[in-house]
Amino acid sequence: MITAVFNGDKYLDRCMFSVKNQDYNNMEHIVIDGGSIDESVKIIKSYSADVAYWVSEEDGGICDAMNKGIRNASGDYVIFIHSDDFFLDNNTVTEMVSFLSKNAGIAMFQVLYGKSRQVIGVNRFDIQIRIKIPACHQGMLFDRSLFTKLGEYNCHFNICMDYEFILRALNNKVVFQKINYPVSYMDDGGLSSRRDWKSLKARFLEEKEAQHIQSPNFFFSVFYVFYWPSYMLYRKVKFLLT
């Protein structure tokens, strides 16, 4: 488990408690704090007996923190459960491992989102994955060796670093596994969850750039040229009408 936090004391205890209480024994918790000035470090220290590695220092943001966590992890698989996320049950990790196929490079599970606990499912692994990220990273279990084979997250991205990595994995024929089972809660206060037009536009532009970088062939490169103006217009109209 890798947790990135920066001034996240509001929910950090809830997150760390949900990790500590997992009944799966063979796991480690890595916590990367970006130099918080609130009570986050105090909370981390209160769980120090249950944390394999933690650090509090200024970093380059969530992508940098995630990469730092990967470098300090030693398990076969990693999942990112950040300060405002938490596992749904004490046996969640045990259940995730029981579903895991031996050849799966990335297993994708459902996530509950926001105060309404909306179920965010896993999209099909067809052309849809070339248009939108198929799942939330709080529900993705990664074979850690992928980050050695394919490289770390690209920190040019502030929001869509996980989507760019998924597309990179797809281009390298990594096996994806879809499991319709909810494993974690994702708060609606994160950067990728903001619904003002400026934030939405920033996310869409990063999705577009990730697709451009990882376009598998000429057909998709041409497809994106026509797709994105239409999609941006559709989303702007939808935003103005809601």
Residue, then its C-alpha position, 0 to 999 in steps of 0.5 A: m500500500i502506498t499513501a501520498v499525503f500533503n496537509g491531509d490530517k482531516y482524513l489521514d487517520r481514517c485511511m491509515f486505520s483502514v490499512k492497519n486493520q487489514d487481515y492480510n498479513n503479507m503486506e507493507h504500508i509506505v507513506i510519503d508525506g510532502g512536508s505537511i505543516d498540519e497534524s499529518v506527520k503526528i498521525i503518521k508517527s502514531y502508526s509508525a509500528d504498522v508502517a514499513y517506510w515513511v518520509s516527510e519532505e518537500d516533493g514535486g507533488i502527488c506524481d513524485a510522491m507515488n514514484k517515491g513510494i514505488r521505489n521504496a516498496s518491496g511487495d509483488y503488487v502495489i495499490f495507491i490508497h491516499s490520505d482521503d481514501f480508505f479500504l471498505d472492509n478489514n478483509t478487502v486485501t485478502e479478497m483482492v488477492s483471492f480474485l487475482s489471476k496469475n498472469a494479471g499485470i494490472a487488476m482493476f476493481q470497483v471504487l465507491y465515490g463521494k458522499s453518495r458512495q456512487v459505484i465507479g465500475v471498470n470499463r471494458f478493455d476495448i476502444q473505450i480504454r483509448i478514450k477514457i481511463p478504465a478505472c480509478h487508481q484506488g481500485m487498481l492493483f499493479d504488478r510492481s515489476l511493471f514500473t521497472k519494465l515500463g518506467e515510473y509515472n510521467c510527472h509531466f502530468n499533474i492529473c492523468m499520470d495514471y492514465e498515461f501509464i495504463l496506455r503505456a501498459l496497454n501498448n506493451k500488451v500487459v494483461f488487464q483483469k476486470i473484477n466487479y467488486p468494490v474495494s475502496y472509497m474515493d473522496d470527491g475533494g481531490l484534484s481529479s474530482r473537481r467539477d469547475w470548468k477550469s479543472l475539467k478542462a485541465r484534466f481533459l487536456e491531460e487526457k488528450e496529451a496522454q493519448h497523443i503520447q501513447s497513440p498506438n498507430f496512425f489510425f488513432s492519431v487521426f481519430y483523436v484529431f477529430y474526437w477531441p474538438s467534438y468532445m470538448l464542445y460536448r463537455k462545455v455545453k454539458f457543463l453550462l447546462t448543469 
